[in-house]
Amino acid sequence: QVQLVESGGGLVQAGGSLRLSCAASGRPLSNYVMGWFREAPGREREFVAAILRNGYNTYYADSAKGRFTISRVNAKNTVNLQMNNLKFEDTAVYYCAAQRGGVVTRGNDYDYWGQGTQVTVSS
């Protein structure tokens, strides 16, 4: 059993930056692929970024490439998402998730989810 808690969301102007953090407890995060997903009003939950257990292999949605960076510090049981050059379209609730195995871009393959943190980008 893994518990995940996101933090760092807030209100920013377009072009600004935010750094989201995900704190885990229960089991070492080193056992899991970690991902970030988001859910905007009126839209289905979508993949944003993922990072493998080794902390070096990363995957990004096309909308996130070049702007977002996912990282992990297994010794601290934390996963981060640095978001730069934010756009109005990035407004959503962002979720941290942990996966034992599966397709890293597929939300249904993740086993544990946090409660989400709100990111609002003003135009």
KOLDO-239528 format. One record per atom (N, C-alpha, C, O, CB): residue number from 1; residue in three letters; atom name; x, y, z. Coordinates in pm, whole numbers. Glycine has a CB too. Layout:
% KOLDO-239528
num_residuo_atomo_px_py_pz
NUM_Ala_CA_X_Y_Z
...
END
This chain:
% KOLDO-239528
num_residuo_atomo_px_py_pz
1_Gln_N_84_-118_0
1_Gln_CA_0_0_0
1_Gln_C_88_124_0
1_Gln_O_182_135_79
1_Gln_CB_-95_0_121
2_Val_N_57_218_-90
2_Val_CA_131_342_-103
2_Val_C_34_459_-92
2_Val_O_-71_460_-156
2_Val_CB_209_347_-237
3_Gln_N_70_557_-11
3_Gln_CA_-6_679_0
3_Gln_C_71_792_-67
3_Gln_O_192_806_-46
3_Gln_CB_-37_713_149
4_Leu_N_2_871_-149
4_Leu_CA_64_979_-224
4_Leu_C_-8_1110_-194
4_Leu_O_-131_1115_-191
4_Leu_CB_61_949_-376
5_Val_N_69_1215_-171
5_Val_CA_14_1347_-141
5_Val_C_84_1451_-226
5_Val_O_205_1469_-215
5_Val_CB_28_1381_9
6_Glu_N_8_1519_-312
6_Glu_CA_63_1624_-398
6_Glu_C_59_1759_-326
6_Glu_O_-25_1782_-239
6_Glu_CB_-14_1631_-530
7_Ser_N_150_1847_-366
7_Ser_CA_151_1983_-316
7_Ser_C_219_2073_-419
7_Ser_O_282_2024_-512
7_Ser_CB_223_1991_-178
8_Gly_N_206_2203_-401
8_Gly_CA_274_2298_-486
8_Gly_C_188_2367_-590
8_Gly_O_236_2456_-661
8_Gly_CB_383_2231_-554
9_Gly_N_62_2328_-600
9_Gly_CA_-26_2393_-695
9_Gly_C_-60_2534_-651
9_Gly_O_-31_2575_-539
9_Gly_CB_-153_2313_-712
10_Gly_N_-121_2610_-742
10_Gly_CA_-158_2746_-712
10_Gly_C_-200_2821_-836
10_Gly_O_-225_2763_-941
10_Gly_CB_-46_2817_-645
11_Leu_N_-206_2953_-821
11_Leu_CA_-246_3043_-929
11_Leu_C_-123_3116_-982
11_Leu_O_-49_3178_-906
11_Leu_CB_-353_3144_-881
12_Val_N_-102_3109_-1113
12_Val_CA_10_3177_-1177
12_Val_C_-36_3243_-1306
12_Val_O_-137_3203_-1364
12_Val_CB_126_3079_-1204
13_Gln_N_40_3343_-1350
13_Gln_CA_13_3406_-1478
13_Gln_C_71_3323_-1592
13_Gln_O_168_3249_-1572
13_Gln_CB_70_3547_-1481
14_Ala_N_13_3335_-1708
14_Ala_CA_68_3268_-1826
14_Ala_C_214_3308_-1843
14_Ala_O_250_3425_-1831
14_Ala_CB_-14_3304_-1953
15_Gly_N_298_3208_-1872
15_Gly_CA_440_3230_-1884
15_Gly_C_518_3205_-1756
15_Gly_O_641_3201_-1757
15_Gly_CB_465_3368_-1929
16_Gly_N_447_3189_-1645
16_Gly_CA_510_3164_-1517
16_Gly_C_544_3019_-1495
16_Gly_O_527_2935_-1584
16_Gly_CB_423_3213_-1408
17_Ser_N_591_2988_-1374
17_Ser_CA_636_2854_-1341
17_Ser_C_580_2807_-1208
17_Ser_O_549_2887_-1120
17_Ser_CB_787_2849_-1337
18_Leu_N_567_2676_-1195
18_Leu_CA_529_2611_-1070
18_Leu_C_608_2481_-1058
18_Leu_O_644_2420_-1158
18_Leu_CB_376_2585_-1064
19_Arg_N_633_2441_-934
19_Arg_CA_697_2313_-908
19_Arg_C_606_2231_-818
19_Arg_O_584_2266_-702
19_Arg_CB_837_2333_-844
20_Leu_N_554_2122_-872
20_Leu_CA_470_2032_-795
20_Leu_C_556_1924_-730
20_Leu_O_659_1883_-783
20_Leu_CB_363_1968_-885
21_Ser_N_511_1880_-613
21_Ser_CA_582_1776_-541
21_Ser_C_484_1667_-499
21_Ser_O_368_1695_-470
21_Ser_CB_655_1834_-419
22_Cys_N_532_1544_-495
22_Cys_CA_452_1430_-453
22_Cys_C_529_1356_-346
22_Cys_O_639_1306_-370
22_Cys_CB_419_1336_-574
23_Ala_N_472_1349_-226
23_Ala_CA_534_1280_-114
23_Ala_C_467_1145_-94
23_Ala_O_344_1136_-89
23_Ala_CB_527_1364_14
24_Ala_N_547_1039_-81
24_Ala_CA_495_904_-69
24_Ala_C_527_845_67
24_Ala_O_626_880_131
24_Ala_CB_551_815_-179
25_Ser_N_441_754_110
25_Ser_CA_463_679_233
25_Ser_C_405_540_217
25_Ser_O_325_515_127
25_Ser_CB_401_752_355
26_Gly_N_444_449_304
26_Gly_CA_394_313_301
26_Gly_C_493_213_245
26_Gly_O_520_110_307
26_Gly_CB_269_308_221
27_Arg_N_548_243_128
27_Arg_CA_648_159_63
27_Arg_C_748_246_-11
27_Arg_O_715_358_-50
27_Arg_CB_581_59_-34
28_Pro_N_869_198_-31
28_Pro_CA_969_278_-104
28_Pro_C_926_304_-247
28_Pro_O_882_214_-317
28_Pro_CB_1105_208_-103
29_Leu_N_939_430_-290
29_Leu_CA_902_467_-425
29_Leu_C_993_405_-530
29_Leu_O_957_398_-647
29_Leu_CB_903_616_-440
30_Ser_N_1110_359_-489
30_Ser_CA_1203_298_-584
30_Ser_C_1145_174_-651
30_Ser_O_1196_130_-754
30_Ser_CB_1331_262_-514
31_Asn_N_1039_118_-594
31_Asn_CA_975_0_-651
31_Asn_C_878_32_-764
31_Asn_O_824_-60_-826
31_Asn_CB_904_-76_-543
32_Tyr_N_854_160_-791
32_Tyr_CA_746_199_-880
32_Tyr_C_790_294_-990
32_Tyr_O_877_379_-970
32_Tyr_CB_636_262_-801
33_Val_N_727_278_-1106
33_Val_CA_726_385_-1205
33_Val_C_634_495_-1151
33_Val_O_528_465_-1095
33_Val_CB_678_333_-1346
34_Met_N_673_620_-1169
34_Met_CA_593_731_-1120
34_Met_C_547_818_-1236
34_Met_O_621_841_-1332
34_Met_CB_673_815_-1019
35_Gly_N_424_866_-1226
35_Gly_CA_369_949_-1331
35_Gly_C_289_1067_-1279
35_Gly_O_245_1069_-1164
35_Gly_CB_283_866_-1420
36_Trp_N_271_1164_-1367
36_Trp_CA_184_1278_-1341
36_Trp_C_76_1280_-1449
36_Trp_O_104_1264_-1567
36_Trp_CB_263_1412_-1339
37_Phe_N_-48_1299_-1405
37_Phe_CA_-162_1313_-1493
37_Phe_C_-237_1440_-1456
37_Phe_O_-218_1494_-1348
37_Phe_CB_-255_1189_-1484
38_Arg_N_-323_1486_-1546
38_Arg_CA_-402_1604_-1515
38_Arg_C_-543_1588_-1569
38_Arg_O_-568_1514_-1665
38_Arg_CB_-336_1730_-1573
39_Glu_N_-635_1659_-1506
39_Glu_CA_-775_1654_-1544
39_Glu_C_-829_1797_-1546
39_Glu_O_-844_1860_-1442
39_Glu_CB_-858_1565_-1448
40_Ala_N_-858_1847_-1665
40_Ala_CA_-911_1981_-1683
40_Ala_C_-1063_1976_-1685
40_Ala_O_-1121_1872_-1715
40_Ala_CB_-857_2044_-1812
41_Pro_N_-1129_2088_-1653
41_Pro_CA_-1275_2090_-1657
41_Pro_C_-1330_2049_-1793
41_Pro_O_-1287_2102_-1896
41_Pro_CB_-1326_2230_-1621
42_Gly_N_-1423_1955_-1794
42_Gly_CA_-1484_1910_-1917
42_Gly_C_-1399_1816_-2001
42_Gly_O_-1438_1782_-2113
42_Gly_CB_-1520_2025_-1997
43_Arg_N_-1284_1774_-1950
43_Arg_CA_-1196_1686_-2025
43_Arg_C_-1160_1562_-1942
43_Arg_O_-1165_1565_-1819
43_Arg_CB_-1068_1760_-2067
44_Glu_N_-1125_1455_-2011
44_Glu_CA_-1084_1333_-1944
44_Glu_C_-942_1346_-1891
44_Glu_O_-863_1427_-1939
44_Glu_CB_-1095_1213_-2038
45_Arg_N_-911_1265_-1792
45_Arg_CA_-777_1264_-1737
45_Arg_C_-675_1226_-1844
45_Arg_O_-696_1131_-1920
45_Arg_CB_-768_1167_-1617
46_Glu_N_-565_1300_-1852
46_Glu_CA_-465_1276_-1955
46_Glu_C_-325_1264_-1896
46_Glu_O_-294_1322_-1792
46_Glu_CB_-469_1387_-2058
47_Phe_N_-243_1188_-1964
47_Phe_CA_-104_1168_-1926
47_Phe_C_-24_1295_-1945
47_Phe_O_-42_1366_-2044
47_Phe_CB_-43_1054_-2005
48_Val_N_66_1324_-1851
48_Val_CA_154_1440_-1860
48_Val_C_300_1398_-1869
48_Val_O_370_1437_-1962
48_Val_CB_132_1532_-1741
49_Ala_N_346_1317_-1773
49_Ala_CA_486_1278_-1768
49_Ala_C_502_1153_-1683
49_Ala_O_418_1125_-1597
49_Ala_CB_574_1392_-1712
50_Ala_N_610_1078_-1706
50_Ala_CA_641_960_-1627
50_Ala_C_791_944_-1616
50_Ala_O_866_993_-1700
50_Ala_CB_577_833_-1688
51_Ile_N_835_876_-1511
51_Ile_CA_976_851_-1488
51_Ile_C_993_709_-1436
51_Ile_O_918_665_-1349
51_Ile_CB_1036_954_-1389
52_Leu_N_1094_639_-1490
52_Leu_CA_1116_500_-1452
52_Leu_C_1186_489_-1318
52_Leu_O_1227_589_-1259
52_Leu_CB_1196_430_-1559
53_Arg_N_1199_366_-1270
53_Arg_CA_1254_343_-1137
53_Arg_C_1396_396_-1121
53_Arg_O_1434_440_-1013
53_Arg_CB_1253_197_-1107
54_Asn_N_1474_391_-1229
54_Asn_CA_1612_436_-1221
54_Asn_C_1627_588_-1213
54_Asn_O_1734_638_-1180
54_Asn_CB_1689_386_-1338
55_Gly_N_1520_661_-1243
55_Gly_CA_1523_805_-1235
55_Gly_C_1583_876_-1355
55_Gly_O_1595_998_-1353
55_Gly_CB_1595_844_-1117
56_Tyr_N_1622_801_-1458
56_Tyr_CA_1687_861_-1574
56_Tyr_C_1603_857_-1701
56_Tyr_O_1616_946_-1786
56_Tyr_CB_1816_793_-1599
57_Asn_N_1518_758_-1716
57_Asn_CA_1433_747_-1834
57_Asn_C_1301_817_-1808
57_Asn_O_1229_783_-1713
57_Asn_CB_1411_599_-1872
58_Thr_N_1268_914_-1893
58_Thr_CA_1147_992_-1875
58_Thr_C_1063_992_-2001
58_Thr_O_1114_970_-2111
58_Thr_CB_1181_1135_-1835
59_Tyr_N_934_1018_-1984
59_Tyr_CA_838_1022_-2094
59_Tyr_C_748_1143_-2074
59_Tyr_O_711_1175_-1961
59_Tyr_CB_755_891_-2102
60_Tyr_N_714_1209_-2184
60_Tyr_CA_632_1329_-2177
60_Tyr_C_524_1329_-2284
60_Tyr_O_545_1281_-2395
60_Tyr_CB_718_1452_-2191
61_Ala_N_410_1384_-2248
61_Ala_CA_308_1414_-2348
61_Ala_C_361_1524_-2440
61_Ala_O_445_1605_-2399
61_Ala_CB_174_1456_-2281
62_Asp_N_313_1527_-2564
62_Asp_CA_359_1629_-2658
62_Asp_C_337_1770_-2602
62_Asp_O_419_1859_-2624
62_Asp_CB_286_1613_-2791
63_Ser_N_229_1789_-2530
63_Ser_CA_198_1921_-2475
63_Ser_C_295_1963_-2366
63_Ser_O_305_2082_-2335
63_Ser_CB_59_1921_-2421
64_Ala_N_367_1867_-2307
64_Ala_CA_458_1896_-2197
64_Ala_C_604_1905_-2240
64_Ala_O_685_1965_-2169
64_Ala_CB_444_1792_-2092
65_Lys_N_639_1848_-2352
65_Lys_CA_778_1844_-2397
65_Lys_C_836_1984_-2411
65_Lys_O_775_2073_-2471
65_Lys_CB_790_1769_-2529
66_Gly_N_955_2003_-2355
66_Gly_CA_1022_2130_-2363
66_Gly_C_982_2230_-2257
66_Gly_O_1047_2333_-2242
66_Gly_CB_999_2189_-2495
67_Arg_N_875_2202_-2183
67_Arg_CA_827_2293_-2079
67_Arg_C_826_2230_-1941
67_Arg_O_853_2298_-1842
67_Arg_CB_689_2341_-2114
68_Phe_N_795_2101_-1933
68_Phe_CA_784_2032_-1804
68_Phe_C_901_1936_-1786
68_Phe_O_953_1881_-1883
68_Phe_CB_650_1956_-1794
69_Thr_N_942_1917_-1661
69_Thr_CA_1048_1822_-1628
69_Thr_C_1007_1740_-1507
69_Thr_O_977_1796_-1401
69_Thr_CB_1181_1895_-1602
70_Ile_N_1005_1609_-1521
70_Ile_CA_975_1520_-1410
70_Ile_C_1106_1468_-1351
70_Ile_O_1201_1441_-1425
70_Ile_CB_883_1402_-1455
71_Ser_N_1111_1455_-1219
71_Ser_CA_1229_1404_-1152
71_Ser_C_1187_1329_-1026
71_Ser_O_1074_1343_-979
71_Ser_CB_1327_1519_-1118
72_Arg_N_1279_1251_-973
72_Arg_CA_1248_1177_-850
72_Arg_C_1372_1169_-762
72_Arg_O_1485_1166_-811
72_Arg_CB_1196_1036_-882
73_Val_N_1349_1165_-632
73_Val_CA_1454_1145_-534
73_Val_C_1407_1028_-447
73_Val_O_1334_1046_-350
73_Val_CB_1482_1276_-447
74_Asn_N_1450_909_-485
74_Asn_CA_1402_789_-416
74_Asn_C_1437_788_-268
74_Asn_O_1359_738_-187
74_Asn_CB_1458_666_-483
75_Ala_N_1553_843_-232
75_Ala_CA_1593_846_-92
75_Ala_C_1499_929_-7
75_Ala_O_1491_908_114
75_Ala_CB_1734_899_-81
76_Lys_N_1428_1023_-68
76_Lys_CA_1332_1107_3
76_Lys_C_1187_1066_-24
76_Lys_O_1094_1127_29
76_Lys_CB_1351_1251_-36
77_Asn_N_1168_963_-106
77_Asn_CA_1034_919_-144
77_Asn_C_952_1034_-202
77_Asn_O_836_1055_-165
77_Asn_CB_962_859_-23
78_Thr_N_1013_1109_-293
78_Thr_CA_945_1222_-355
78_Thr_C_961_1220_-506
78_Thr_O_1060_1170_-560
78_Thr_CB_999_1353_-299
79_Val_N_860_1275_-573
79_Val_CA_860_1294_-717
79_Val_C_818_1438_-743
79_Val_O_727_1489_-678
79_Val_CB_765_1192_-790
80_Asn_N_884_1503_-838
80_Asn_CA_856_1644_-867
80_Asn_C_819_1663_-1013
80_Asn_O_854_1583_-1099
80_Asn_CB_977_1731_-831
81_Leu_N_747_1771_-1038
81_Leu_CA_716_1813_-1174
81_Leu_C_740_1962_-1182
81_Leu_O_663_2042_-1129
81_Leu_CB_568_1777_-1213
82_Gln_N_847_2000_-1250
82_Gln_CA_877_2140_-1274
82_Gln_C_805_2184_-1400
82_Gln_O_824_2124_-1506
82_Gln_CB_1030_2164_-1286
83_Met_N_722_2286_-1390
83_Met_CA_642_2334_-1502
83_Met_C_682_2478_-1533
83_Met_O_666_2567_-1450
83_Met_CB_490_2324_-1470
84_Asn_N_733_2499_-1653
84_Asn_CA_776_2632_-1697
84_Asn_C_691_2678_-1815
84_Asn_O_627_2597_-1883
84_Asn_CB_925_2631_-1736
85_Asn_N_693_2808_-1838
85_Asn_CA_617_2866_-1950
85_Asn_C_474_2815_-1953
85_Asn_O_426_2766_-2055
85_Asn_CB_686_2835_-2083
86_Leu_N_408_2827_-1841
86_Leu_CA_272_2775_-1828
86_Leu_C_174_2850_-1918
86_Leu_O_187_2970_-1939
86_Leu_CB_226_2783_-1684
87_Lys_N_78_2775_-1969
87_Lys_CA_-26_2829_-2056
87_Lys_C_-162_2813_-1990
87_Lys_O_-179_2733_-1898
87_Lys_CB_-23_2760_-2194
88_Phe_N_-258_2891_-2038
88_Phe_CA_-394_2880_-1985
88_Phe_C_-445_2736_-1998
88_Phe_O_-518_2688_-1911
88_Phe_CB_-487_2977_-2059
89_Glu_N_-408_2669_-2106
89_Glu_CA_-453_2533_-2131
89_Glu_C_-397_2431_-2031
89_Glu_O_-444_2318_-2027
89_Glu_CB_-414_2492_-2270
90_Asp_N_-297_2471_-1951
90_Asp_CA_-243_2382_-1849
90_Asp_C_-328_2379_-1723
90_Asp_O_-302_2298_-1634
90_Asp_CB_-102_2424_-1815
91_Thr_N_-427_2465_-1715
91_Thr_CA_-514_2469_-1598
91_Thr_C_-583_2335_-1579
91_Thr_O_-652_2287_-1669
91_Thr_CB_-618_2583_-1611
92_Ala_N_-565_2274_-1462
92_Ala_CA_-620_2142_-1435
92_Ala_C_-586_2102_-1292
92_Ala_O_-508_2168_-1224
92_Ala_CB_-566_2037_-1535
93_Val_N_-648_1993_-1248
93_Val_CA_-604_1927_-1126
93_Val_C_-497_1826_-1165
93_Val_O_-519_1743_-1254
93_Val_CB_-724_1858_-1051
94_Tyr_N_-383_1833_-1100
94_Tyr_CA_-270_1745_-1132
94_Tyr_C_-259_1635_-1029
94_Tyr_O_-264_1660_-909
94_Tyr_CB_-139_1826_-1140
95_Tyr_N_-244_1511_-1077
95_Tyr_CA_-239_1393_-992
95_Tyr_C_-106_1321_-1005
95_Tyr_O_-53_1305_-1115
95_Tyr_CB_-353_1299_-1027
96_Cys_N_-53_1279_-894
96_Cys_CA_64_1192_-887
96_Cys_C_16_1047_-879
96_Cys_O_-83_1019_-813
96_Cys_CB_154_1228_-765
97_Ala_N_86_956_-947
97_Ala_CA_46_816_-949
97_Ala_C_167_724_-949
97_Ala_O_274_761_-997
97_Ala_CB_-41_788_-1070
98_Ala_N_149_603_-895
98_Ala_CA_255_502_-886
98_Ala_C_210_375_-955
98_Ala_O_95_333_-942
98_Ala_CB_292_473_-740
99_Gln_N_303_312_-1029
99_Gln_CA_273_194_-1109
99_Gln_C_371_83_-1080
99_Gln_O_492_105_-1081
99_Gln_CB_273_228_-1257
100_Arg_N_320_-37_-1054
100_Arg_CA_405_-154_-1037
100_Arg_C_455_-208_-1170
100_Arg_O_567_-260_-1178
100_Arg_CB_329_-263_-962
101_Gly_N_373_-196_-1274
101_Gly_CA_412_-243_-1406
101_Gly_C_300_-220_-1506
101_Gly_O_182_-229_-1471
101_Gly_CB_449_-390_-1402
102_Gly_N_337_-191_-1631
102_Gly_CA_239_-167_-1735
102_Gly_C_288_-64_-1835
102_Gly_O_408_-42_-1848
102_Gly_CB_108_-122_-1675
103_Val_N_194_-2_-1905
103_Val_CA_225_103_-2001
103_Val_C_232_235_-1925
103_Val_O_136_274_-1860
103_Val_CB_119_109_-2115
104_Val_N_345_303_-1933
104_Val_CA_368_419_-1848
104_Val_C_279_537_-1881
104_Val_O_259_625_-1797
104_Val_CB_510_461_-1857
105_Thr_N_224_542_-2003
105_Thr_CA_137_652_-2043
105_Thr_C_-10_626_-2018
105_Thr_O_-93_713_-2043
105_Thr_CB_158_681_-2187
106_Arg_N_-44_509_-1969
106_Arg_CA_-183_468_-1953
106_Arg_C_-225_477_-1806
106_Arg_O_-171_405_-1721
106_Arg_CB_-203_324_-2006
107_Gly_N_-320_564_-1777
107_Gly_CA_-364_585_-1641
107_Gly_C_-421_461_-1575
107_Gly_O_-403_441_-1455
107_Gly_CB_-465_693_-1639
108_Asn_N_-490_377_-1653
108_Asn_CA_-550_257_-1596
108_Asn_C_-447_157_-1546
108_Asn_O_-482_67_-1469
108_Asn_CB_-638_191_-1698
109_Asp_N_-322_171_-1587
109_Asp_CA_-216_80_-1544
109_Asp_C_-148_123_-1416
109_Asp_O_-58_55_-1368
109_Asp_CB_-114_66_-1653
110_Tyr_N_-189_236_-1359
110_Tyr_CA_-132_283_-1233
110_Tyr_C_-213_231_-1115
110_Tyr_O_-335_218_-1121
110_Tyr_CB_-127_437_-1230
111_Asp_N_-142_200_-1007
111_Asp_CA_-202_132_-893
111_Asp_C_-241_224_-778
111_Asp_O_-333_194_-703
111_Asp_CB_-108_29_-843
112_Tyr_N_-171_336_-763
112_Tyr_CA_-196_428_-653
112_Tyr_C_-203_570_-704
112_Tyr_O_-130_608_-796
112_Tyr_CB_-88_415_-546
113_Trp_N_-292_649_-645
113_Trp_CA_-314_788_-687
113_Trp_C_-321_880_-568
113_Trp_O_-370_843_-461
113_Trp_CB_-442_799_-769
114_Gly_N_-271_1002_-586
114_Gly_CA_-286_1105_-486
114_Gly_C_-420_1173_-499
114_Gly_O_-501_1138_-585
114_Gly_CB_-174_1206_-496
115_Gln_N_-444_1272_-412
115_Gln_CA_-573_1342_-411
115_Gln_C_-580_1454_-513
115_Gln_O_-689_1504_-542
115_Gln_CB_-599_1398_-274
116_Gly_N_-467_1495_-569
116_Gly_CA_-462_1600_-668
116_Gly_C_-432_1736_-609
116_Gly_O_-461_1763_-492
116_Gly_CB_-591_1604_-741
117_Thr_N_-374_1823_-691
117_Thr_CA_-347_1961_-653
117_Thr_C_-385_2051_-770
117_Thr_O_-354_2022_-885
117_Thr_CB_-198_1981_-614
118_Gln_N_-453_2161_-739
118_Gln_CA_-506_2250_-842
118_Gln_C_-398_2343_-897
118_Gln_O_-325_2407_-821
118_Gln_CB_-621_2332_-787
119_Val_N_-390_2349_-1029
119_Val_CA_-304_2445_-1098
119_Val_C_-394_2533_-1185
119_Val_O_-466_2483_-1270
119_Val_CB_-194_2372_-1184
120_Thr_N_-388_2663_-1162
120_Thr_CA_-468_2757_-1238
120_Thr_C_-377_2860_-1303
120_Thr_O_-299_2927_-1235
120_Thr_CB_-574_2827_-1148
121_Val_N_-386_2873_-1434
121_Val_CA_-304_2967_-1510
121_Val_C_-395_3075_-1566
121_Val_O_-487_3045_-1642
121_Val_CB_-225_2894_-1624
122_Ser_N_-369_3198_-1530
122_Ser_CA_-450_3310_-1577
122_Ser_C_-399_3360_-1711
122_Ser_O_-278_3365_-1735
122_Ser_CB_-449_3424_-1474
123_Ser_N_-491_3396_-1799
123_Ser_CA_-456_3444_-1931
123_Ser_C_-434_3594_-1931
123_Ser_O_-403_3651_-2036
123_Ser_CB_-563_3408_-2030
END
